[in-house]
Amino acid sequence: MNHIKSVLIGLIATATLAACASMMGGGAMAPYTKVSDGMLVGSNNMTLYTFAKDTAGSGKSTCNGPCAANWPPLLVDGNPTVSGDYSVITRDDGKKQLAYKGMPLYFWVKDTKPGDKTGDGFLNGAWKIVKM
C-alpha cells in the first residue's frame, strides 16, 4: 500500500510541475528545459543557445559534424509531445532535437558549469543565449 501511495504522490507532483510549466506560457518545457536567471537552460542547468545560420521554422539544423561536436544539440528521445513555442526537428543524422520558436537549441562545449554563458556572441554574434 505504501508503494501505491508513493507512486500517487509522485504522479501528483509531476502533474503539478507540468501545470506550472505550462502556465509559464512558452517558458519551460519539462523535462528538457527550464528558465534560470532569465535564460533558457537544459535540464542539466547548462545554458542553451541558438545559431544565426539556422532558419527559424525550417525544421533543420545547419550545425552538424565538427560544429555539433563544439555545439552539442539538445537531443530528445522518441517523439515527445511539445507545445507552445517548442517543436522537434530531425537532424541530418536522424536524431531528434528540441527547437524553441523554430530555432534548434544547442549547448556550448566550453561552458563547464551551470550559469556559464561563454558562447554568447561567439562567431561574430552568430551564437546567442536564449533569453526569457
Contacts in CASP RR format, 6 or more apart in sequence:
PFRMAT RR
TARGET T0000
AUTHOR 0000-0000-0000
METHOD contacts of the structure
MODEL  1
MNHIKSVLIGLIATATLAACASMMGGGAMAPYTKVSDGMLVGSNNMTLYT
FAKDTAGSGKSTCNGPCAANWPPLLVDGNPTVSGDYSVITRDDGKKQLAY
KGMPLYFWVKDTKPGDKTGDGFLNGAWKIVKM
17 30 0 8 1.000
18 30 0 8 1.000
21 27 0 8 1.000
21 28 0 8 1.000
21 29 0 8 1.000
21 30 0 8 1.000
21 34 0 8 1.000
22 83 0 8 1.000
24 35 0 8 1.000
25 84 0 8 1.000
25 85 0 8 1.000
26 84 0 8 1.000
26 85 0 8 1.000
26 86 0 8 1.000
27 33 0 8 1.000
27 35 0 8 1.000
27 40 0 8 1.000
27 85 0 8 1.000
27 132 0 8 1.000
28 34 0 8 1.000
28 35 0 8 1.000
28 40 0 8 1.000
29 82 0 8 1.000
29 83 0 8 1.000
29 86 0 8 1.000
29 98 0 8 1.000
30 43 0 8 1.000
31 43 0 8 1.000
32 42 0 8 1.000
32 43 0 8 1.000
32 74 0 8 1.000
32 76 0 8 1.000
32 80 0 8 1.000
32 98 0 8 1.000
33 40 0 8 1.000
33 41 0 8 1.000
33 42 0 8 1.000
33 43 0 8 1.000
33 48 0 8 1.000
33 74 0 8 1.000
33 98 0 8 1.000
33 100 0 8 1.000
33 105 0 8 1.000
34 40 0 8 1.000
34 41 0 8 1.000
34 42 0 8 1.000
34 43 0 8 1.000
34 45 0 8 1.000
35 41 0 8 1.000
35 132 0 8 1.000
36 45 0 8 1.000
36 114 0 8 1.000
36 115 0 8 1.000
37 115 0 8 1.000
38 131 0 8 1.000
38 132 0 8 1.000
39 47 0 8 1.000
39 48 0 8 1.000
39 117 0 8 1.000
39 129 0 8 1.000
39 130 0 8 1.000
39 131 0 8 1.000
39 132 0 8 1.000
40 47 0 8 1.000
40 48 0 8 1.000
40 100 0 8 1.000
40 105 0 8 1.000
40 129 0 8 1.000
40 130 0 8 1.000
40 131 0 8 1.000
40 132 0 8 1.000
41 47 0 8 1.000
41 48 0 8 1.000
41 114 0 8 1.000
41 115 0 8 1.000
42 48 0 8 1.000
42 74 0 8 1.000
42 107 0 8 1.000
44 114 0 8 1.000
45 114 0 8 1.000
45 115 0 8 1.000
46 107 0 8 1.000
46 111 0 8 1.000
46 114 0 8 1.000
46 115 0 8 1.000
46 116 0 8 1.000
47 107 0 8 1.000
47 108 0 8 1.000
47 111 0 8 1.000
47 115 0 8 1.000
47 116 0 8 1.000
47 117 0 8 1.000
47 119 0 8 1.000
47 120 0 8 1.000
47 129 0 8 1.000
48 74 0 8 1.000
48 100 0 8 1.000
48 105 0 8 1.000
48 106 0 8 1.000
48 107 0 8 1.000
48 129 0 8 1.000
48 130 0 8 1.000
49 71 0 8 1.000
49 105 0 8 1.000
49 106 0 8 1.000
49 107 0 8 1.000
49 108 0 8 1.000
49 119 0 8 1.000
49 120 0 8 1.000
49 127 0 8 1.000
49 128 0 8 1.000
49 129 0 8 1.000
49 130 0 8 1.000
50 100 0 8 1.000
50 103 0 8 1.000
50 104 0 8 1.000
50 105 0 8 1.000
50 106 0 8 1.000
50 127 0 8 1.000
50 128 0 8 1.000
50 130 0 8 1.000
51 61 0 8 1.000
51 62 0 8 1.000
51 63 0 8 1.000
51 71 0 8 1.000
51 103 0 8 1.000
51 104 0 8 1.000
51 106 0 8 1.000
51 126 0 8 1.000
51 127 0 8 1.000
52 125 0 8 1.000
52 126 0 8 1.000
52 127 0 8 1.000
52 128 0 8 1.000
53 62 0 8 1.000
53 63 0 8 1.000
53 126 0 8 1.000
54 60 0 8 1.000
54 61 0 8 1.000
54 62 0 8 1.000
54 63 0 8 1.000
54 103 0 8 1.000
54 104 0 8 1.000
56 101 0 8 1.000
56 102 0 8 1.000
56 103 0 8 1.000
57 87 0 8 1.000
57 99 0 8 1.000
57 102 0 8 1.000
57 103 0 8 1.000
58 102 0 8 1.000
59 87 0 8 1.000
59 89 0 8 1.000
59 90 0 8 1.000
59 99 0 8 1.000
59 102 0 8 1.000
59 104 0 8 1.000
60 89 0 8 1.000
60 104 0 8 1.000
61 68 0 8 1.000
61 73 0 8 1.000
61 89 0 8 1.000
61 91 0 8 1.000
61 92 0 8 1.000
61 97 0 8 1.000
61 104 0 8 1.000
63 71 0 8 1.000
63 73 0 8 1.000
63 104 0 8 1.000
63 106 0 8 1.000
64 91 0 8 1.000
64 92 0 8 1.000
64 93 0 8 1.000
68 106 0 8 1.000
69 109 0 8 1.000
70 108 0 8 1.000
70 109 0 8 1.000
70 110 0 8 1.000
71 106 0 8 1.000
71 107 0 8 1.000
71 108 0 8 1.000
71 109 0 8 1.000
71 127 0 8 1.000
72 106 0 8 1.000
72 107 0 8 1.000
72 109 0 8 1.000
73 91 0 8 1.000
73 95 0 8 1.000
73 97 0 8 1.000
73 104 0 8 1.000
73 105 0 8 1.000
73 106 0 8 1.000
73 107 0 8 1.000
74 97 0 8 1.000
74 98 0 8 1.000
74 104 0 8 1.000
74 105 0 8 1.000
74 106 0 8 1.000
74 107 0 8 1.000
75 95 0 8 1.000
75 96 0 8 1.000
75 97 0 8 1.000
75 98 0 8 1.000
76 88 0 8 1.000
76 96 0 8 1.000
76 97 0 8 1.000
76 98 0 8 1.000
77 96 0 8 1.000
78 96 0 8 1.000
79 88 0 8 1.000
79 96 0 8 1.000
80 88 0 8 1.000
80 96 0 8 1.000
82 88 0 8 1.000
82 98 0 8 1.000
85 100 0 8 1.000
85 101 0 8 1.000
85 102 0 8 1.000
86 98 0 8 1.000
86 99 0 8 1.000
86 100 0 8 1.000
87 98 0 8 1.000
87 99 0 8 1.000
87 102 0 8 1.000
88 96 0 8 1.000
88 97 0 8 1.000
88 98 0 8 1.000
88 99 0 8 1.000
89 96 0 8 1.000
89 97 0 8 1.000
89 99 0 8 1.000
89 102 0 8 1.000
89 104 0 8 1.000
90 96 0 8 1.000
90 97 0 8 1.000
91 97 0 8 1.000
97 104 0 8 1.000
97 105 0 8 1.000
98 104 0 8 1.000
98 105 0 8 1.000
99 105 0 8 1.000
100 130 0 8 1.000
105 130 0 8 1.000
106 127 0 8 1.000
108 116 0 8 1.000
108 118 0 8 1.000
108 119 0 8 1.000
108 122 0 8 1.000
108 127 0 8 1.000
110 116 0 8 1.000
110 118 0 8 1.000
110 119 0 8 1.000
111 117 0 8 1.000
111 118 0 8 1.000
111 119 0 8 1.000
117 129 0 8 1.000
119 127 0 8 1.000
119 129 0 8 1.000
120 127 0 8 1.000
120 128 0 8 1.000
120 129 0 8 1.000
121 127 0 8 1.000
121 128 0 8 1.000
END
